[in-house]
Amino acid sequence: IMLNKKKIVTPRVKIIQNLYSKKSNPDFDIKYNKNQFKKFIKDVTEGTIEREELIDEIIEKNLKDDININKTDKILMIIIHAAIYELLFKHNNSISVIISEYLKTAEIFLEKGKIAFLNAILDKISKILRKS
C-alpha cells in the first residue's frame, strides 16, 4: 500500500496493511515482525480475518443505510472492519481511543471526505456495539 504522507507505521497502520495484503491476495502469508505491539497487531489482524462474517453481519444489520459493502472503497471497508473488531473484542481500549486511532490511521490511506464519513460510521457503530 502506498502511504500518501510521511511513512508513519503505527500498530493500526500495520494492521490495515496486513488486512489489505490478505484481502488482495488470500494466499499472502502475513509476517509479524518483532516489536512491542506484535501481539496486539497479530490479535487484531487475525481476529478481524477470523470474524469477517460476523463483522459483515453487524455492518449489514446496523449500517445498511450508510454503507454498501460491495461498493465502498476497499481500504475504507478494511479500516471499518478492524475498528469494529476492536470495539467488539478489545474492551480494555476505550471507544474514543479506538476511533481516534483509526481516524489517524485513515489519514494515511484516505482523503479528507472519506475520513469524515469514517468518523460518522465509527461513532454510530460504537454506540450500538458498546451500549453497556
Solvent accessible surface area in square Angstrom, and as a share of the most:
residue,aa,sasa,rsa
1,I,81,0.41
2,M,168,0.75
3,L,27,0.14
4,N,103,0.53
5,K,110,0.47
6,K,156,0.66
7,K,162,0.69
8,I,68,0.35
9,V,76,0.44
10,T,48,0.28
11,P,24,0.15
12,R,19,0.07
13,V,1,0.00
14,K,56,0.24
15,I,0,0.00
16,I,0,0.00
17,Q,31,0.14
18,N,9,0.05
19,L,12,0.06
20,Y,65,0.25
21,S,32,0.21
22,K,58,0.25
23,K,102,0.43
24,S,60,0.39
25,N,71,0.36
26,P,100,0.63
27,D,129,0.67
28,F,77,0.32
29,D,98,0.51
30,I,21,0.11
31,K,139,0.59
32,Y,39,0.15
33,N,102,0.52
34,K,184,0.78
35,N,79,0.41
36,Q,161,0.72
37,F,88,0.37
38,K,77,0.32
39,K,150,0.64
40,F,44,0.18
41,I,6,0.03
42,K,93,0.39
43,D,42,0.22
44,V,0,0.00
45,T,0,0.00
46,E,57,0.26
47,G,4,0.04
48,T,6,0.03
49,I,60,0.30
50,E,127,0.57
51,R,87,0.32
52,E,61,0.27
53,E,142,0.64
54,L,71,0.35
55,I,0,0.00
56,D,40,0.20
57,E,108,0.48
58,I,19,0.10
59,I,1,0.00
60,E,99,0.44
61,K,154,0.65
62,N,31,0.16
63,L,0,0.00
64,K,129,0.55
65,D,133,0.69
66,D,55,0.29
67,I,11,0.06
68,N,69,0.35
69,I,48,0.24
70,N,142,0.73
71,K,170,0.72
72,T,28,0.16
73,D,53,0.27
74,K,84,0.36
75,I,19,0.10
76,L,4,0.02
77,M,12,0.05
78,I,7,0.04
79,I,0,0.00
80,I,0,0.00
81,H,16,0.07
82,A,0,0.00
83,A,0,0.00
84,I,0,0.00
85,Y,16,0.06
86,E,0,0.00
87,L,0,0.00
88,L,38,0.19
89,F,79,0.33
90,K,33,0.14
91,H,125,0.56
92,N,137,0.70
93,N,27,0.14
94,S,55,0.35
95,I,55,0.28
96,S,80,0.52
97,V,72,0.42
98,I,0,0.00
99,I,19,0.10
100,S,52,0.33
101,E,41,0.18
102,Y,0,0.00
103,L,31,0.16
104,K,116,0.49
105,T,4,0.02
106,A,0,0.00
107,E,77,0.35
108,I,6,0.03
109,F,22,0.09
110,L,7,0.04
111,E,106,0.48
112,K,172,0.73
113,G,56,0.53
114,K,63,0.27
115,I,28,0.14
116,A,66,0.51
117,F,73,0.30
118,L,0,0.00
119,N,66,0.34
120,A,62,0.48
121,I,4,0.02
122,L,0,0.00
123,D,61,0.31
124,K,81,0.34
125,I,0,0.00
126,S,2,0.01
127,K,127,0.54
128,I,54,0.28
129,L,42,0.21
130,R,39,0.14
131,K,160,0.68
132,S,151,0.97
